[in-house]
Amino acid sequence: MDVLLPHIERGALIVVGPFPKHYTDNTFQEITTEGWTALAAKTRMEELLNTSARNIVLDAVLAPNDTLARAVIEVLMADERYQDRLPVVTGQDAEFNSMMSIKNGNQYSTVFKDTAKLAKAAIMLADQIIKGETIDIPESIIASGDLLEIGNTGAGYVIAFLLDPILITKDNIDIPVNAGFYTDDEAIQLMR
């Protein structure tokens, strides 16, 4: 929200329905998709299209993961306003079905977090801690500023080492494929 808020405040970005101005804002409860289920996302999107977004055409929908993105796309595709052009719909997790949706032009993007790199970093971290060594995780940054909340356990803060996620669009669909993120059959379908 720190990035989006200045654009919202100057009117360049209009948010439909309530939105949080900061991660501590209680408005998050109003916009949350309970349990992150596809059914909850579909119901929420249908409600938005029939209330706050009834008289407008959306340009974008920020979905927090790929399952919710596909549910939102399903609802949008059933609405006559979006028969010829879907809004930009984001996701996260590089799920195969969303990658196919990106390939087919329905979902715009997903965020890929290379689990092999995450696992390698976690093993390095554990090994360095056990050996009492100075922590050095290549290609990582230590969470700071608003990102400190990532390490909030409720009882205190732990240091969080962050690896860069990768935005995946139709133009770089090969990145998670080349990382071995999919079965051979899935990789063939994505690269065909």
VEXDREN-2710 file (C-alpha; in Angstrom, 1 decimal):
% VEXDREN-2710
k/r/px/py/pz
1/MET/0.0/0.0/0.0
2/ASP/3.0/2.3/0.5
3/VAL/3.6/2.1/-3.2
4/LEU/0.0/2.4/-4.3
5/LEU/-1.3/5.0/-1.8
6/PRO/0.3/8.0/-3.5
7/HIS/-1.4/7.1/-6.8
8/ILE/-4.7/6.6/-5.0
9/GLU/-4.4/9.9/-3.2
10/ARG/-3.8/11.8/-6.5
11/GLY/-6.7/10.0/-8.2
12/ALA/-4.6/8.1/-10.8
13/LEU/-5.7/4.8/-9.2
14/ILE/-9.2/4.2/-8.1
15/VAL/-9.9/1.3/-5.8
16/VAL/-13.4/-0.2/-5.8
17/GLY/-14.6/-1.0/-2.3
18/PRO/-12.7/-0.6/0.9
19/PHE/-9.0/-0.7/1.0
20/PRO/-6.3/-0.6/3.7
21/LYS/-4.0/2.4/3.8
22/HIS/-1.4/0.4/5.9
23/TYR/-0.9/-3.2/6.9
24/THR/-2.1/-2.4/10.4
25/ASP/-5.4/-1.0/9.1
26/ASN/-8.5/-2.9/10.2
27/THR/-9.9/-2.6/6.7
28/PHE/-7.9/-5.7/5.8
29/GLN/-10.7/-7.6/7.5
30/GLU/-13.2/-6.2/5.1
31/ILE/-11.3/-7.2/2.0
32/THR/-10.0/-10.6/3.1
33/THR/-11.0/-13.7/1.2
34/GLU/-11.8/-16.0/4.1
35/GLY/-9.7/-19.1/4.0
36/TRP/-8.3/-18.2/0.6
37/THR/-10.8/-20.5/-1.0
38/ALA/-11.9/-20.3/-4.6
39/LEU/-15.6/-20.3/-3.6
40/ALA/-15.0/-17.3/-1.2
41/ALA/-13.1/-15.4/-3.9
42/LYS/-15.9/-16.1/-6.4
43/THR/-18.6/-14.9/-4.0
44/ARG/-16.6/-11.8/-3.1
45/MET/-16.0/-10.9/-6.8
46/GLU/-19.7/-11.5/-7.7
47/GLU/-20.6/-9.1/-4.8
48/LEU/-18.2/-6.5/-5.9
49/LEU/-19.4/-6.7/-9.5
50/ASN/-23.0/-6.3/-8.4
51/THR/-22.3/-3.5/-5.9
52/SER/-19.2/-1.2/-5.8
53/ALA/-18.2/-2.1/-9.4
54/ARG/-21.7/-2.3/-10.9
55/ASN/-21.4/0.8/-13.0
56/ILE/-17.7/0.6/-14.0
57/VAL/-15.4/-1.6/-16.0
58/LEU/-12.4/-2.8/-14.0
59/ASP/-8.9/-2.4/-15.4
60/ALA/-7.2/-4.7/-12.9
61/VAL/-7.8/-7.1/-10.0
62/LEU/-5.1/-7.8/-7.5
63/ALA/-5.5/-11.4/-6.4
64/PRO/-3.2/-12.6/-3.6
65/ASN/-2.6/-16.1/-5.1
66/ASP/-3.3/-18.1/-8.3
67/THR/-6.3/-20.1/-6.9
68/LEU/-8.1/-16.8/-6.2
69/ALA/-7.0/-15.3/-9.5
70/ARG/-8.6/-18.2/-11.4
71/ALA/-11.8/-17.9/-9.4
72/VAL/-11.9/-14.1/-10.1
73/ILE/-11.3/-14.7/-13.8
74/GLU/-14.2/-17.3/-13.9
75/VAL/-16.6/-14.7/-12.5
76/LEU/-15.3/-12.0/-14.8
77/MET/-15.7/-14.2/-17.9
78/ALA/-19.4/-14.7/-17.0
79/ASP/-20.0/-11.0/-16.9
80/GLU/-20.9/-9.4/-20.3
81/ARG/-18.7/-6.4/-19.6
82/TYR/-15.6/-8.5/-19.8
83/GLN/-16.5/-10.7/-22.8
84/ASP/-14.1/-8.9/-25.1
85/ARG/-11.4/-7.9/-22.6
86/LEU/-10.5/-9.1/-19.2
87/PRO/-8.9/-6.8/-16.7
88/VAL/-5.3/-7.4/-15.7
89/VAL/-5.5/-10.1/-13.1
90/THR/-2.5/-10.9/-10.9
91/GLY/-1.7/-14.0/-8.8
92/GLN/1.1/-15.7/-6.9
93/ASP/2.6/-19.1/-6.7
94/ALA/3.1/-20.0/-10.4
95/GLU/0.5/-22.8/-10.2
96/PHE/0.4/-24.8/-13.4
97/ASN/-3.3/-24.0/-14.1
98/SER/-2.5/-20.3/-13.7
99/MET/0.5/-20.6/-15.9
100/MET/-1.7/-22.1/-18.6
101/SER/-4.1/-19.2/-18.0
102/ILE/-1.3/-16.7/-18.5
103/LYS/-0.2/-18.6/-21.6
104/ASN/-3.7/-18.4/-23.0
105/GLY/-4.0/-14.6/-22.2
106/ASN/-6.6/-14.8/-19.3
107/GLN/-4.4/-14.2/-16.3
108/TYR/-1.8/-11.5/-16.7
109/SER/0.8/-12.5/-14.1
110/THR/1.9/-14.6/-11.2
111/VAL/4.7/-14.4/-8.7
112/PHE/7.2/-17.2/-8.8
113/LYS/9.2/-18.0/-5.7
114/ASP/11.8/-20.7/-6.6
115/THR/11.2/-23.3/-3.9
116/ALA/14.6/-25.0/-4.8
117/LYS/16.4/-21.7/-4.0
118/LEU/14.2/-21.2/-0.8
119/ALA/15.1/-24.7/0.4
120/LYS/18.8/-24.2/-0.3
121/ALA/18.7/-20.9/1.6
122/ALA/16.8/-22.6/4.5
123/ILE/19.4/-25.4/4.7
124/MET/22.3/-22.9/4.6
125/LEU/20.7/-20.9/7.3
126/ALA/20.1/-23.9/9.6
127/ASP/23.7/-25.1/8.9
128/GLN/25.2/-21.7/9.7
129/ILE/23.1/-21.4/12.9
130/ILE/24.1/-24.9/14.1
131/LYS/27.8/-24.3/13.4
132/GLY/27.6/-20.9/15.2
133/GLU/28.8/-19.1/12.0
134/THR/28.0/-15.7/10.8
135/ILE/24.8/-15.8/8.7
136/ASP/25.4/-15.3/5.1
137/ILE/22.6/-16.2/2.7
138/PRO/23.7/-15.2/-0.9
139/GLU/21.1/-13.3/-3.0
140/SER/19.0/-12.5/0.2
141/ILE/18.2/-9.3/2.0
142/ILE/17.3/-8.9/5.6
143/ALA/13.7/-7.7/6.2
144/SER/13.6/-4.1/7.4
145/GLY/11.1/-1.2/7.5
146/ASP/7.5/-2.4/7.0
147/LEU/8.9/-5.9/6.0
148/LEU/10.0/-6.4/9.6
149/GLU/6.4/-7.6/10.3
150/ILE/7.3/-10.7/8.3
151/GLY/9.4/-11.8/11.3
152/ASN/6.7/-10.9/13.9
153/THR/5.9/-14.1/15.8
154/GLY/3.6/-12.4/18.2
155/ALA/6.1/-13.0/21.0
156/GLY/8.9/-11.0/19.3
157/TYR/10.7/-10.5/16.0
158/VAL/13.0/-12.9/14.3
159/ILE/15.4/-11.9/11.5
160/ALA/13.8/-12.7/8.1
161/PHE/16.0/-13.3/5.1
162/LEU/14.2/-12.6/1.9
163/LEU/14.9/-13.9/-1.6
164/ASP/13.6/-12.0/-4.6
165/PRO/10.4/-13.2/-6.1
166/ILE/10.0/-13.1/-9.9
167/LEU/7.1/-11.6/-11.7
168/ILE/6.0/-14.1/-14.4
169/THR/4.0/-12.9/-17.5
170/LYS/3.5/-14.5/-20.9
171/ASP/7.0/-13.1/-21.9
172/ASN/9.0/-15.1/-19.3
173/ILE/6.9/-18.2/-18.7
174/ASP/10.0/-20.2/-19.3
175/ILE/11.6/-19.2/-15.9
176/PRO/9.7/-21.6/-13.6
177/VAL/9.8/-24.2/-16.4
178/ASN/13.6/-24.0/-16.6
179/ALA/13.8/-24.1/-12.8
180/GLY/12.2/-27.6/-12.9
181/PHE/9.0/-26.4/-11.1
182/TYR/6.7/-28.6/-13.2
183/THR/6.4/-32.2/-14.3
184/ASP/7.8/-33.0/-17.7
185/ASP/4.3/-33.2/-19.2
186/GLU/3.3/-29.8/-17.7
187/ALA/6.5/-28.2/-18.9
188/ILE/5.8/-29.5/-22.4
189/GLN/2.3/-28.0/-22.3
190/LEU/3.6/-24.6/-21.1
191/MET/6.3/-24.4/-23.7
192/ARG/4.3/-25.7/-26.7
END
